[in-house]
Amino acid sequence: MALIPDAVRDRYLLGSAPTTLVIAGAWTAGQSPAGRWVERELGAMNAAYALGVVGWRKTLMKKIPKVVGGASVILYTPIDERHRHTGNCRQIVAGVLMGAASGLAICQYEGESSFYLFGCDDDWNTVTDTWHETLEDAKAQAEFEYEGVNETWQRPE
């Protein structure tokens, strides 16, 4: 694949690894500058397939539930254009390298003093998790993985 033009990369690329691109901004190829670039580079037939494979998405998250992964939600944030997936942490689930999460939730199980940082899909199902002794540790890990989350944490209603 050709190199991503600077204007496209700077505006749409949230994170990258040698085999993984996570781009936000369009549902399908051709609907944004990044989509038009991918379509031009790969051809219309391959663009939709490639965009699906590499994780092109525009996140439409459901409302956060009070419980995620069996634990009470303390803080959460959808991952969107306000964030940059840094690629600082490689998470592998069932032998597959995970891309950017759709949302992050910091949760706590009843009776425990520790916290879990969950990477979630669009429906707030857990995909990845990390354990943290303190809330501040969980927030620091989230910022390490997704620049900008420290500014977008929300408390569930």
C-alpha positions as CSV (number, residue, x, y, z in Angstrom):
1,M,0.0,0.0,0.0
2,A,1.2,3.5,-0.7
3,L,2.2,5.9,2.0
4,I,-0.7,7.8,3.6
5,P,-0.7,11.4,2.6
6,D,0.2,13.8,5.4
7,A,-3.2,15.6,5.3
8,V,-5.1,12.3,5.5
9,R,-2.9,10.9,8.2
10,D,-2.9,14.0,10.4
11,R,-6.7,14.4,10.3
12,Y,-7.9,10.8,10.2
13,L,-5.3,8.4,11.5
14,L,-5.8,7.5,15.1
15,G,-3.2,4.9,15.4
16,S,-1.0,2.6,13.3
17,A,1.1,-0.5,13.5
18,P,2.8,-2.3,10.6
19,T,-0.3,-4.3,10.0
20,T,-3.1,-2.3,11.6
21,L,-4.7,1.0,10.7
22,V,-7.5,2.6,12.7
23,I,-9.0,5.4,10.8
24,A,-12.1,7.4,11.8
25,G,-14.3,9.7,9.7
26,A,-16.4,7.7,7.2
27,W,-18.7,4.7,7.0
28,T,-17.4,3.5,3.6
29,A,-14.7,4.2,1.2
30,G,-15.1,7.5,-0.8
31,Q,-17.1,9.4,1.8
32,S,-14.1,11.4,3.2
33,P,-10.7,12.5,2.0
34,A,-9.3,9.4,3.7
35,G,-11.9,7.2,2.2
36,R,-11.3,8.6,-1.3
37,W,-7.6,8.1,-0.8
38,V,-8.1,4.4,0.2
39,E,-10.5,3.9,-2.6
40,R,-8.0,5.4,-5.1
41,E,-5.1,3.4,-3.8
42,L,-6.9,0.0,-3.5
43,G,-9.6,0.3,-6.1
44,A,-13.3,0.4,-5.3
45,M,-13.7,-3.4,-4.9
46,N,-10.9,-3.8,-2.4
47,A,-11.4,-0.6,-0.5
48,A,-14.6,-1.7,1.4
49,Y,-12.9,-5.0,2.3
50,A,-9.7,-3.3,3.4
51,L,-11.5,-0.7,5.4
52,G,-13.5,-3.5,7.2
53,V,-10.3,-5.5,7.9
54,V,-8.2,-2.6,9.1
55,G,-10.8,-1.2,11.4
56,W,-12.2,1.8,9.7
57,R,-15.2,3.0,11.7
58,K,-17.2,5.8,13.0
59,T,-18.2,5.0,16.5
60,L,-21.9,5.1,17.5
61,M,-21.8,3.9,21.0
62,K,-24.8,2.7,22.9
63,K,-25.6,4.3,26.3
64,I,-23.2,3.0,28.9
65,P,-24.8,0.5,31.2
66,K,-24.1,0.7,34.9
67,V,-22.3,-2.7,34.8
68,V,-19.7,-3.7,32.2
69,G,-18.0,-7.1,32.4
70,G,-19.8,-7.9,35.6
71,A,-18.3,-4.8,37.3
72,S,-19.7,-1.4,38.3
73,V,-18.7,1.4,35.9
74,I,-16.8,4.1,37.7
75,L,-15.7,6.2,34.6
76,Y,-16.1,5.7,30.9
77,T,-15.5,7.4,27.5
78,P,-16.3,6.6,23.9
79,I,-13.2,6.6,21.8
80,D,-13.6,9.1,18.9
81,E,-11.9,12.0,17.1
82,R,-10.9,13.5,20.4
83,H,-8.5,10.6,21.1
84,R,-5.4,9.1,19.4
85,H,-4.8,5.4,19.7
86,T,-1.1,5.4,20.5
87,G,-0.2,1.8,19.8
88,N,1.8,1.8,23.0
89,C,0.1,-1.3,24.2
90,R,-0.4,-4.4,22.1
91,Q,-3.4,-6.4,23.3
92,I,-3.9,-9.9,21.9
93,V,-7.1,-11.8,22.4
94,A,-7.4,-15.5,21.2
95,G,-4.2,-15.0,19.2
96,V,-5.5,-11.9,17.4
97,L,-4.0,-8.4,17.8
98,M,-6.8,-6.0,18.8
99,G,-7.1,-2.6,17.2
100,A,-8.5,0.5,18.9
101,A,-11.5,0.0,21.3
102,S,-14.8,1.8,20.6
103,G,-14.9,2.8,24.2
104,L,-13.1,2.5,27.5
105,A,-14.7,1.8,30.9
106,I,-12.9,1.8,34.3
107,C,-14.8,-0.6,36.5
108,Q,-14.7,-2.1,39.9
109,Y,-16.0,-5.5,41.1
110,E,-18.1,-5.5,44.3
111,G,-15.9,-6.1,47.4
112,E,-12.7,-5.3,45.6
113,S,-10.5,-2.2,46.0
114,S,-8.7,-2.6,42.6
115,F,-9.9,-1.4,39.2
116,Y,-10.2,-2.8,35.7
117,L,-9.7,-0.8,32.5
118,F,-11.9,-2.4,29.9
119,G,-11.6,-1.8,26.2
120,C,-15.1,-2.3,24.8
121,D,-16.9,-2.7,21.5
122,D,-19.8,-0.5,20.3
123,D,-22.3,-2.3,22.6
124,W,-20.0,-1.9,25.7
125,N,-19.1,-5.6,25.7
126,T,-15.6,-6.1,27.1
127,V,-12.9,-7.0,24.5
128,T,-9.7,-6.3,26.5
129,D,-8.9,-5.7,30.1
130,T,-6.0,-4.6,32.4
131,W,-6.0,-4.7,36.2
132,H,-4.9,-1.7,38.3
133,E,-4.4,-1.2,42.0
134,T,-5.8,2.3,42.0
135,L,-8.1,4.5,39.9
136,E,-5.3,6.8,39.1
137,D,-3.2,3.8,37.7
138,A,-6.2,2.8,35.5
139,K,-6.5,6.4,34.2
140,A,-2.8,6.6,33.5
141,Q,-2.9,3.3,31.5
142,A,-5.9,4.6,29.5
143,E,-4.0,7.8,28.6
144,F,-0.9,5.8,27.7
145,E,-3.1,3.8,25.2
146,Y,-5.4,6.6,24.1
147,E,-4.1,10.2,24.2
148,G,-6.8,12.6,25.2
149,V,-8.9,10.3,27.5
150,N,-8.0,12.3,30.6
151,E,-10.1,15.1,29.2
152,T,-13.2,13.0,28.3
153,W,-13.9,10.7,31.2
154,Q,-17.6,10.7,32.3
155,R,-19.4,9.2,35.2
156,P,-22.4,7.0,34.5
157,E,-25.8,8.5,35.3
